[in-house]
């Protein structure tokens, strides 16, 4: 048996695979949404930093924003599965409150806002969230396995 390919997922990236692989990322206040088919033969994962796209620039990387990245992940997964969104399963990871607190509301609670936007968008698409490892004060190391959609999460605290 061949060793699985290791795919590194950075902020503002999306990976979908059907191959024997492990998608790996490290999260702080960022959130990753992991989507997969019932059998776990197709998996997809995003890593976004902020909940909402507020910019006007076409040059800005929209995958850094949950409200843009999650629908794109869903769209790309549906291209691979030829199914409907409600046939997908989801896991949400991250959203720690590990950034410096800003009493004026700038980065305050960004982790919670990232978690909230992920839950809301998945609910809008009627995608069941079957697992979460969210919140807290410490970052996480995440590995998502294909096939099988097994998720490994290790706290960095």
C-alpha positions as CSV (number, residue, x, y, z in Angstrom):
1,X,0.0,0.0,0.0
2,X,1.3,3.4,-1.0
3,X,1.7,6.1,1.6
4,X,-0.9,8.8,1.3
5,X,0.0,12.1,-0.3
6,X,0.2,15.0,2.2
7,X,-1.5,18.2,0.9
8,X,-0.8,21.4,2.9
9,X,-3.7,23.8,3.1
10,X,-2.9,27.4,3.7
11,X,-5.1,30.4,4.5
12,X,-7.3,31.3,1.6
13,X,-7.0,27.9,-0.1
14,X,-9.4,25.1,-1.0
15,X,-8.5,21.5,-1.7
16,X,-10.7,18.7,-3.0
17,X,-9.4,15.2,-3.5
18,X,-10.5,11.7,-4.4
19,X,-7.0,10.3,-4.1
20,X,-5.5,8.6,-1.1
21,X,-4.3,11.7,0.7
22,X,-4.1,13.7,3.9
23,X,-5.1,17.4,3.9
24,X,-3.1,19.2,6.7
25,X,-3.5,22.7,8.1
26,X,-2.9,24.7,11.3
27,X,-5.6,26.9,12.7
28,X,-5.8,29.7,15.3
29,X,-8.8,32.0,15.0
30,X,-9.2,30.8,11.4
31,X,-11.8,28.1,10.6
32,X,-11.7,25.1,8.3
33,X,-14.8,23.6,6.9
34,X,-14.4,20.0,5.9
35,X,-17.0,18.5,3.5
36,X,-17.3,14.9,2.4
37,X,-19.5,12.4,0.7
38,X,-21.3,9.8,2.8
39,X,-18.7,7.2,1.8
40,X,-15.8,9.6,2.3
41,X,-14.5,8.9,-1.2
42,X,-14.5,12.7,-2.0
43,X,-13.3,15.2,0.6
44,X,-12.8,18.9,0.5
45,X,-11.5,21.5,2.9
46,X,-11.1,25.3,3.1
47,X,-9.1,27.5,5.5
48,X,-10.6,31.0,5.9
49,X,-9.4,33.9,8.1
50,X,-12.3,36.3,8.4
51,X,-16.1,35.8,8.3
52,X,-17.1,38.4,5.7
53,X,-15.7,39.9,2.6
54,X,-15.9,43.7,3.0
55,X,-13.6,44.8,0.2
56,X,-14.4,46.0,-3.3
57,X,-11.2,44.9,-4.9
58,X,-11.4,42.1,-7.5
59,X,-7.7,41.4,-6.7
60,X,-8.4,40.5,-3.1
61,X,-8.4,36.8,-2.3
62,X,-12.0,36.0,-1.6
63,X,-11.2,32.5,-0.3
64,X,-9.9,34.3,2.9
65,X,-13.5,35.1,3.8
66,X,-16.0,32.5,5.0
67,X,-19.0,34.0,3.3
68,X,-17.2,33.5,-0.1
69,X,-15.1,30.4,0.6
70,X,-17.8,28.1,2.0
71,X,-20.2,28.5,-1.0
72,X,-17.3,28.0,-3.4
73,X,-16.2,24.8,-1.6
74,X,-19.8,23.5,-1.8
75,X,-20.1,24.4,-5.5
76,X,-16.8,22.6,-6.3
77,X,-17.8,19.6,-4.2
78,X,-21.1,19.3,-6.1
79,X,-19.2,19.4,-9.4
80,X,-17.3,16.3,-8.3
81,X,-20.3,14.5,-6.8
82,X,-23.1,15.3,-9.2
83,X,-25.3,15.3,-6.1
84,X,-27.1,18.0,-4.1
85,X,-25.7,20.0,-1.2
86,X,-27.8,18.2,1.5
87,X,-26.1,14.9,0.5
88,X,-22.8,16.3,1.9
89,X,-21.6,16.1,5.5
90,X,-19.5,18.7,7.3
91,X,-17.1,19.1,10.1
92,X,-16.0,22.5,11.5
93,X,-12.6,23.1,13.2
94,X,-10.9,26.2,14.6
95,X,-12.2,29.6,15.7
96,X,-10.0,29.9,18.8
97,X,-9.7,33.2,20.6
98,X,-6.0,33.4,20.4
99,X,-5.6,36.8,18.9
100,X,-4.8,39.9,20.9
101,X,-8.1,41.3,22.2
102,X,-9.1,44.6,20.8
103,X,-11.4,46.6,23.1
104,X,-12.6,48.7,20.2
105,X,-14.1,45.6,18.5
106,X,-11.6,45.1,15.6
107,X,-10.4,41.6,16.1
108,X,-12.4,40.9,19.2
109,X,-14.1,37.5,19.1
110,X,-13.1,36.9,15.4
111,X,-12.9,33.2,16.2
112,X,-16.6,33.1,17.3
113,X,-17.6,35.1,14.2
114,X,-15.8,32.7,11.9
115,X,-17.6,29.7,13.6
116,X,-21.0,31.5,13.4
117,X,-20.7,32.2,9.6
118,X,-19.7,28.6,9.0
119,X,-22.7,27.2,10.9
120,X,-25.1,29.7,9.2
121,X,-24.0,29.0,5.6
122,X,-24.0,25.2,6.1
123,X,-27.5,25.5,7.6
124,X,-28.6,27.6,4.6
125,X,-27.4,24.8,2.3
126,X,-29.0,22.1,4.5
127,X,-25.6,20.4,5.1
128,X,-25.5,18.4,8.3
129,X,-22.7,19.3,10.7
130,X,-21.6,16.0,12.1
131,X,-18.6,17.2,14.1
132,X,-17.1,20.3,15.5
133,X,-13.8,21.1,17.4
134,X,-14.2,24.8,17.8
135,X,-13.6,27.8,20.1
136,X,-11.2,27.8,23.1
137,X,-8.0,29.7,23.5
138,X,-5.5,27.5,21.6
139,X,-4.8,26.7,18.0
140,X,-5.1,23.3,16.4
141,X,-3.2,21.1,14.0
142,X,-5.7,19.3,11.7
143,X,-5.4,16.3,9.3
144,X,-8.3,15.2,7.1
145,X,-8.0,11.8,5.5
146,X,-9.2,10.5,2.2
147,X,-10.7,8.0,1.8
148,X,-12.9,7.7,4.9
149,X,-13.2,11.4,5.9
150,X,-11.4,10.7,9.2
151,X,-10.4,13.9,11.0
152,X,-7.5,14.2,13.4
153,X,-7.3,17.3,15.6
154,X,-4.5,18.1,18.0
155,X,-4.5,21.2,20.3
156,X,-1.5,23.4,20.2
157,X,-2.0,24.7,23.8
